[in-house]
Amino acid sequence: MSQGNETATHEDGRQGHIGGPAEGFEVMLITGMSGAGRSHAAHSIEDMGWYVVDNMPPQLMVPMVDMMTASKSGVHKLAAVIDVRSRDYFTDLSAMLSHLDDLGVKTRILFLDADDEVLVKRFEAVRRPHPLQRNGRLIDGIREEREMLENLEERADIVIDTSHLSIHQLSTKLYNALMGSGPTTVSVHIFSFGFKYGIPIDADFVADVRFLPNPYWVPKLRGLNGRDEPVSDYVLRSEGAAEFLDAYEKAIEVAVNGYAQEDKHYVTIAIGCTGGQHRSVAMSEALAERLRARGLNVSVSARELDRRQS
């Protein structure tokens, strides 16, 4: 910990630092019943921008936070999947949470649960024993784990019962809990391209704006690109440009709403013209501006312009 930070005395007498390097850092503990979906939850949370570590002992959590904050890596969200195998675990966990609280770290516990009958079916489906089953019955291991985790579930910030959830529905619930719900959870990337250089293979939507007049044939515009105001004005004022944007904006809005419900949180839109210099660039920027006005998270790039510059 950095020296020179102010300290505060908590009600229980513990000394804690204020304004240390870990302030603003977040830790998510992913735990719960074996077979309830911890691994899939970890993948979903990783997709949300968290740095995820699987099966981390509680004793290593504080050194990990210290290392990540001291290195100024830019990572400020750490999620750890923790697996209960012994009752000594809880003593270590309580001490770790208290220490992180002293450091100013925001901590949350995500607890995943499922009915015993569902857990039995899931273990039988993958033909693996329960971690606490030993030489006994599968249900005995499940019941022992549930007893061990009872107190931890009570102190959890987020509890999700996955008994009747598909993996996609679980991801949607996690997005709703951590990032909110609706189309604002979908990140949209729009990029322009030139058909003469090949159609992109990684786009969810491909639009062709070669029906618009080509600024290339206007001498004073030929050397400019769609990011330049004269070209942008020329393209957007062309007949059919506004009508196309109105219709395409509406189509994207409908699709994004559906994607948010179906656990698809990244959408790529490609807009192409002949060379990817003028029309597609201007229309990409215009569409991005419209979607941002609807509250969506939108980024824009120009494949051919970026390629030329590099």
N, C-alpha and C positions, 0 to 999 in steps of 0.2 A: 504493500500500500504506500501511496505517496505520503511524504512527510508534509506537515504544515496544514493538514486538514483539521477543521474544527471537530471536536468530539462532543457527544451528547450522552448523558446517563439515562438509560431506560428505567422504567418503573421497577424492573427486577434486578437493577444494579449493574446490568451489562453496559460496557462502554462501546459506543458505536461512532464511526466516522461519518461526517456530514460533507457532502459535496466531493466525495472521492471519485477516482477514475471510473468506478463501477456504477456511479449514479446514472440512471437512464438505461442501464442494461436490463434486459429481460431474460428470465429463465422459465421454461415450461417443463414440468415434470410429467411425462406420459407414463401412466401406470394403469393397473386394473387387472381384471381376471385374465389368465392365460386363455387364448382362444377367442377373446372378445374383440380383437382387431388392433392391437397396439402397433404392430408393424405397418399396417396400412395407414393408420393415423400418422405415424412418423413420416411416411412418404408424402402424405398430403400436406403436413405442416412444413416439410422441407420445400415443397413447391410454393409455399407462401413466403419464402425468404428466410426461414430459420435455419441455423446451423444445427444439424441433428446428430447426436451421438447415441449409439445403441448400447444398452446394458452397461451404463456407467455406474460404478459404485458411488454411493453418496459422499464418501471421503474424498473423492477426486473432483467433486463439483466446484468447490471453492478455488482450488489451484487452477482449474480450467478457466474459471471466470477471471481470475487474476492475470493469467497468461494472455487471454484474449483482449482484455482491456489495456494491459501494459504494452502489447505489441501494436496497438492502434490499427488493428486489421480492418476496421470498418464494420466488423460483425458485432451487432448489438442485441441479437436474439439467439439464445442457445436453448435448444430443446434436448432433453435426455430421456431415453426410454429406460425405465428402472423396473427391475424384476425382483419380486420378493421371494427369497428362498429360505430366510431364517428370521427369527424374531429379533435378533440383534440389529437387523436392518433399521428398525424403527428408531432406536436410540441414535444411530448415525444420521438418519434423515432429519430428526428434530434439531440436532445440533447444527446440521448443514443449513437448514432453513433459517435458524436464528442468526447464523453468521452472515448469510446473504442479506438478511434484513438490516444488519448493522452496516453493511457496505452500501446500502441504498439501492439494492437490486430488487426489481419487481419480480415476484415469483408467483406462478400459478400452477395448480395441479389439475391435470386432465385425467379423469378416471373413466375407464371403459368397462362396461359390465354386460352380462347377458344371462339369460335364464340357464339353470343347470342342464335342462334337457337339450337346449340348443348347443351348449358347450360340449356335451357328450357327443352329439351328432357331428360336430365340427372335428373333434379329435378322432372319431372313428373314420371320418371321411378321408383324413390325411394319414391315418394309420400310424399315429405317433402317441406315445404315452404322455400323461400329464406330468409336469415337472415334479410334483409332490406325490405322485402315485406310488412310487417305489414298487413293492411287490403286492400291493393291494389292488382294490378295484379303482377304476377310473373315477367314479363318482366320489370315492373317498378322498382322492387328491383334490378334486374341485371343491368339496366342502371344507377341507382343511385350509385351502387358499382363501376361500371366502371368509372364513373366521378370522384369519390373519389380517385381511385387508379391511375389515369392518370399520375400524377407527379411521383409516386413511380415506375411505370413501366419504366419511362424514365431514372431513376437513377439505375435501376437494372443491375447487372453484367451478369446475365444469364436469358434469356427470352425464355420460351418454350411454343409453342402453341400446346395444347393437343387435338384439335378438331378432328383430324383424327388418333389419336394414341391409341393403346391398352395399357393396364397397363404394359405389358412386353416391348412394344416399348418405353414407357415413362421411364422405368427403364434403358433401354439401352442408351437412350439419356442422362440421368443423369450420368451414368457411363462414357460415352464418354466425358461429360463436366467436370467432377470432377477427373476422374482417367485415362482418355485416352481410346483408343479403341483397339480392337483386343484381341488376346489370352492372352496377358500379364495381362488382368484384371481378369483372371480366376485363382483362387488359387487351387492348386492340393495337395491332401494329399495321400500319399502311405503308406500302412501298410502291414506287413507280418503277416501270421497267420498259424495255424496248422489245417488241415482238421479234425484231430482226436478230436479237441476241439470244433468243430462246425463251420459252414459257416457263415460269417458275414452277417447281414441283412441290413446294412447301406451303402453298397458299390455300386457305379455306374458301376464298372467293377470288375470282379473276374477272376483272372488268376491262372491256375494250373501248377506248375513247377515240379510236381512229375515225369515227364518224364526224368529228369536229374539224374545222379548218386548221390546216397545219401552219403554224407560225414560221416554220422553216422556209416557206416560200415567200415570206415577207423579208426583204433584204435587211431592213433595220432591226429585225428581231432574230435573224438567223444565228447570230453569235451569242445571243442571250439564252437563258433557260427559264423554266417554269417558275423558279423562285424569284425572278426579276419582275417587278411590278408591270412594266409594259407588256410582257408576255402573259402574265397572269390575267391582266385586264382583257387582253385580246381573246384569250381562251374562254374566260368566264362569261364574257359578253356575247359569245358566239351563240347562234341559234341552236337550241337544244341542250346547252350546257346546264342551265338552271333546272330544266325539267328532269334531266338525267340525275342530277344531284338530289333533287327532291325525292325521286322514286328510290334511288339507291340508299339514301339515308334511311328511308322508311323500312326498306328491306333489311338493312343491317340492324336497325333497332329491334325488329321482330326476332331476328336470329339471335342477337345478343341476349335478349330476355330468355329465350329458350335455352341457350347455352348455360346461362347462370343456373337454371333449374336442373340441367343435366350434367353438372360437374365438369363443364369445359370452361376454363377460365382464361384461356389465351386464344385469340383469334387473329389470323393474318389475312389481310386484304391486299391483293395486288391489282394495280391499275396500269394498263399498258397502252402505249401508242407505238408508232413505228420505230423511233430511235430512242425513246425514253428520255428525251431532253426537254420537251416543251409541254405538250398537252397533258401527258400522264402526271408530270410533276405538279403542274398547276392544279389539276383536279384532285390529286392526292392531298395537297395542302388544304384545299377548300373543303373536302370531305372531313378531314381531321378537325378543322375548325368547327364544323357543324356538330360532330359527335362530341367534342369537348364541351360544347354549349349544353349538351344533354347530361353532362356530369360524368362522362366516360373517361377512363385513363387511356390516352391515345399517344402513340409515338409514330414518327414519320421518318422514312428514309427514301433515298433515290438511288436505285441500284446502279444505273448507268452513270449518273453524275459522280457517285462515290467511287466507282471503278475508274473513271477518268482522272479524278483528283489523286487517287492513290497510285 
